[in-house]
Amino acid sequence: MSSDPRQQTSFEQAQFVFDEWDRRARTVDVAGLLDLYRDDATLESPLVPRILDRPGGVLRGKAELSQFFTEG
């Protein structure tokens, strides 16, 4: 796999994000997790209402994602 993201295939890029998300979540690296998302990211999960005690499972923006990752 190329270290230059511009030369990676879509599969390689997706695999990188998958592997890094797993690694960073396991080490409770919230800042590292957030680095994998754009500022205007949207995340939908059935865990959102359970973890954040709020209706709906959609998070928008890094501030909401940060709260979810920190609490989760």
C-alpha positions as CSV (number, residue, x, y, z in Angstrom):
1,M,0.0,0.0,0.0
2,S,1.3,3.4,-0.9
3,S,1.9,5.9,1.9
4,D,0.8,8.7,-0.4
5,P,-3.0,9.0,0.0
6,R,-3.2,10.4,-3.5
7,Q,-1.8,7.2,-5.0
8,Q,-4.0,4.8,-2.9
9,T,-7.1,3.0,-4.3
10,S,-10.5,3.7,-2.8
11,F,-10.2,0.3,-1.1
12,E,-6.8,1.1,0.4
13,Q,-8.2,4.4,1.7
14,A,-11.2,2.8,3.2
15,Q,-9.1,0.0,4.8
16,F,-6.8,2.7,6.3
17,V,-9.8,4.5,7.9
18,F,-11.3,1.2,9.1
19,D,-8.0,0.1,10.7
20,E,-7.2,3.5,12.2
21,W,-10.7,4.0,13.6
22,D,-10.5,0.6,15.3
23,R,-7.0,1.3,16.7
24,R,-7.9,4.7,17.9
25,A,-11.2,3.6,19.5
26,R,-9.4,0.8,21.3
27,T,-6.9,3.2,22.8
28,V,-9.5,5.8,23.6
29,D,-7.8,8.3,21.4
30,V,-10.7,10.8,21.0
31,A,-8.6,13.4,19.2
32,G,-7.3,10.8,16.9
33,L,-10.8,9.6,16.1
34,L,-11.9,13.1,15.3
35,D,-8.9,13.5,12.9
36,L,-10.6,10.9,10.7
37,Y,-13.6,13.1,10.2
38,R,-14.2,16.4,8.4
39,D,-15.4,19.4,10.4
40,D,-18.9,19.0,8.9
41,A,-19.1,15.2,9.3
42,T,-22.4,13.4,9.9
43,L,-22.5,10.2,11.9
44,E,-25.6,8.0,12.4
45,S,-25.6,5.2,15.0
46,P,-28.2,3.5,17.1
47,L,-25.9,4.0,20.0
48,V,-26.3,7.8,20.0
49,P,-29.6,7.8,22.0
50,R,-28.2,5.3,24.5
51,I,-24.9,7.0,25.1
52,L,-26.0,10.6,24.9
53,D,-29.5,10.1,26.3
54,R,-31.1,12.1,23.4
55,P,-33.6,11.3,20.7
56,G,-32.4,10.3,17.3
57,G,-29.2,8.7,16.2
58,V,-27.6,11.4,14.0
59,L,-24.7,13.6,15.0
60,R,-23.5,16.6,13.0
61,G,-20.1,18.2,13.3
62,K,-17.0,17.4,15.3
63,A,-18.4,18.9,18.6
64,E,-21.2,16.4,18.7
65,L,-18.9,13.5,17.6
66,S,-16.4,14.5,20.3
67,Q,-19.1,14.3,23.0
68,F,-20.2,10.9,21.6
69,F,-16.7,9.5,21.5
70,T,-15.8,10.8,25.0
71,E,-19.0,9.5,26.6
72,G,-18.9,6.2,24.7
